Amino acid sequence: MWSADITYIRLANGFLYLTAFIDSGKPVRNAYIESFNGRLRDECLSQHWFRDLQEARRIIEAWRCDYNQERPHSSLKHLTPKAFKQAYENKTENLKFALQLV
């Protein structure tokens, strides 16, 4: 079991939130984020010299759109997010139709 700093926050509306922070120097405890950060760094940040903040925002946004919409992801059976969504929606529609027949 890992150790983490746990903080409880009680809000004025009575809700209680639990937050846990990963120990510094333990990147394997958040492998998905570390993987994404590595891709962003290698494929975008290390490839460009930004002249100003607007250029950085424009280039990073273009990379983000490519990453989220055009690139196949292994976690989505090597489909693009758009193709995976369409396949999921088609499967859901087919299931709804099949249930109507029963």
Secondary structure as UniProt FT lines:
FT   STRAND          4..10
FT   TURN            12..13
FT   STRAND          16..22
FT   TURN            24..25
FT   HELIX           27..30
FT   HELIX           31..43
FT   HELIX           45..47
FT   HELIX           53..65
FT   HELIX           66..70
FT   HELIX           74..76
FT   TURN            77..78
FT   HELIX           81..101
//
